[in-house]
């Protein structure tokens, strides 16, 4: 909920102006494009940089925008949730996936994460945490490039070839996080083919080390991704042998999930400007 104190104003009239300014900024994103810096936004709306920054910061806090590593602000998952409120059949991916996250957690005993595409990245929007020692994971809203983790590859692999090529152009040079991060476009294409063939993406310690990850896509009827679900645990507890043992049970849950998610159309898209 918006709070007038974050603007340093206690008068209702002043708060209304601040709220209107925030809505103007959000409307600009939804109506025109999805990426702005503070300076160009202030010019676009003819407001001060300070006002632009305050509005952007509030929208980030509320989950409607995210800030990328270059300092630009992009649409966040919160906007994706409200864009189709008038639709007869709205797909709430978080609510839909929640019981399947719980079933995967019960099967594996490990942490389960739900991620979606935002811009050129994925962000984690929900999770079920394991007991005891846990794997490190991305805080909600933190961007992870679409080549740099199993969740990322489970998402990008089920986009079209043209969209994947657009991502590679926009994100190049592909950022390296660890020694095993896939940064060669040809290697990424080979990984895409493998993920499409087997229906899941394995972790290679390419974003976080010392952990085992396996990610599955949540697909629509045309096999486009709604989201990705990731199972992750410490490498000494969730070994590769454990993954192989658990894989048939995990795939059974994922197949059941995808038979239902296929009834809804995915609106996932890469924003590469």
N, C-alpha and C positions, 0 to 999 in steps of 0.2 A: 504494500500500500504506500502511495506517495505521502510524504510527510513534509510539511512546510518548513520544519526546522533544518532540513538538509539544504535549504536555500538561504538560511539566515533571516527569514522573513516570518513574522508571527501574525501579520494582518491578513485576514481572509482574502481581501482584494489582491494583495501581492501574491499570495499563494495561487489564486486563480490564474493570474498572468503567467506564473511559472508553469502551472499545469498545462495551460494552453500552448506554451512554447514547447513543452515536451511532446505534446500531441502533434504539433506542427512538424517537429523533427521526425517523429515516427511515421507520419503520413507521407513525408517526403521520401523516406526509405521505401515504404510499401508501394507508393505510386510511381516512382521513377526508377531508382536503381538501388543497389544494396551495399554500396561501399562509399564512404566519405571520410575525409580527414577533418580535423577541427577547423582549419582555416577555410577550406572550400565550403564547408557547411555554413560557416558564419557569413561568407559572401553570398551563398545561395539564398539564405533567409534574411540577409541584411540585419544581422544581429552581431553583438560583440563575441569575440573568441571565448570570453569567460562564460557568457550565457550558453554558447554552443557546447562548451566543455561540460558545464553543469548538467545540461539536458542529456548529453551523451552518456555521462557517468551514471545518471539515474536510470537510463534505459538499460545499461549494462548490468547494474545492480538488480534490476527486475527481470533480467533474462531475455529482454527483447532484442538486445544487440550484444555482440562480442567484439573485443578489441584484438586485432591480429598483431603479429610480431613487428610489423612495420609501423604500427601506431594508427592504422586506419580502423574504422568501425564498420562491421558487417551485420547483416540480419542474424539474429539468434533464434533458438528453437522456440522461444515464446511467441514470436511472430508467426511461425509456421503453425502453431496451435490455434491461432485465432483467425487465420486468413479465410477459412471456409466455414465460419460459424453458421451461415445461412444454408449450407448444403443439407439435403434431405438425409444423407447418410454420411456422417463425419467419422473418420477413422482416428481414434485416439490410440496411437501406437503404444504409449506408456501403459495405459489401462489394459489394452489387449495383451501385451506381452507379460504383464505382471505375474499371472499364474504359471506361465511357462518358465519364467526366471526362478520361481519358487520350486518348481519340479526339478529343474536342473540342479539347483542348490541341494535339494534333498537327495538326489542321485549321487552327486559328486562330493558334497560337503564343502565345496570351494566357493569363492566369490564369483558372482555372476554380474555382468555389466551390460547395459543396453545403450547403444550409440546410434546416432543419426548423422547424415551429411548436413553440414552447414558451410556454404561457400566452397572452399577448396580443402576442407578439413572434416573430421568427425568430432563430435562432442558426446560425452557421456551424459545421459539424461536420467538414468535410474540404475540402481544396483541392489544386490543382496550380498551382505558381507559374510565371509566365513568366520568361524570362531577360531580363536588362537592366533597364530602367526598368519598375517595376510600379505598378499602381494601389494606392491605399490600400484596405484592406478591414478588416472587423470581425474582431478576434481571436476565436478559438473561445470560445463561451460568452457573448460580449457580446450583449446584447439590442438588436434593432432593431424598432421598432413595425411592425405589419402594414400600415401605409399608406405607409411612408416610404422604400421602395426598390423596385427592380424585382423582387428576390427576394421581398420581402414581398407584392407585388401578384400575383406568379405563384402564391403560396400561397393568399392570402385569396380570390382570384377563383374558385377551384374549391371553396370551401366553399359551403354552402347560403345562400340569401338571409337566412334567420333567423339564422344564425351571423354573417354579415357585419353585420347590424343590431345584434346583441348586441355585437360588437366596437366598432362606432361609439359605442354608448351607453357602454360601459365605458371607452373610451379618450378620449372627448371631454373637453375640446377637443383635437383632433388636434394633436400636437406638430409644430412647424415646425423643420426643420434647416437648410434653405437657402431662398432666395427662391422656388424652384420646388417645394417640398414641397407635396403635395396635402393641404390641411387642411380643405377644404369637403366635407361629406358627399355632397352632390349630385355634385360633381366626382369623388369617389371611386367612386360608383356608376357613373358614365359610364365611368370607367377600367376597372372590373370587367367591364362589358359588352364593351369593346374587347378586353381580354385574353382573355376567353372566346371571342370570335369569331376572333381571329387565332392563339391558342394560345401566345402569349408576351407578356412585358412588357418594354417599353423603359425605359431609364433617362433621367431628365430632369434629372440633376444634383440630384435631390431629397434625397439623403442625403450623397453625396460629389460635389463639383464637379470639373471638369477631367478627367473620365473618361467613357468610353463603356461602358455595360452593357446586356446583354440577358439575360433570365431565362426559363427554360422549366420548366413543372411536370413532376414525375414522378407519374403518375396511376395509380390503381387501376382496376378494371373498371367502377366507377360514376362515374369521372372525379372522384374525390376525391383530394386531394394527399397523396402520401407525403412529398415534398420538393420543392425547387426547385434547379435548376442554373443558375448564372450565369456568363456569359463577360464578362470585363472587361479593358479596357486603357486606357492614356493616350489622351486625345482626339486628340492629334496623331499617334498611331500607328494606333489603331483608330478610323477615321473612320466616319461614317454610311454613306458609300459602300462602305467595307470590309464593314460589317455586311450591307448589301444583297447584296453579292457572295458573302459567306460563308453567308448565311441558308439557301439551298437545301440545302447540305451539312450545316449544323447541324440543320435540320429532319429530314433523312434519319436522322441519328443518334438524335435525340430520338424520332422515330416508332418506330424499331426498339426503343429502350429501353422506350417505353410499351406496346408490344405484349407485352413480357415482364412489366413491372411490373403490368399489368392482372390478372395471375394471383394477386396478393396483395391482401388487404384493407387499406386504410389505416386507421390508428387516430388520425389527426391530429384535434385538437380544440382549440377555443379555451377557455381557462379564464378566465371573466369573473365574478369574485365581488365 
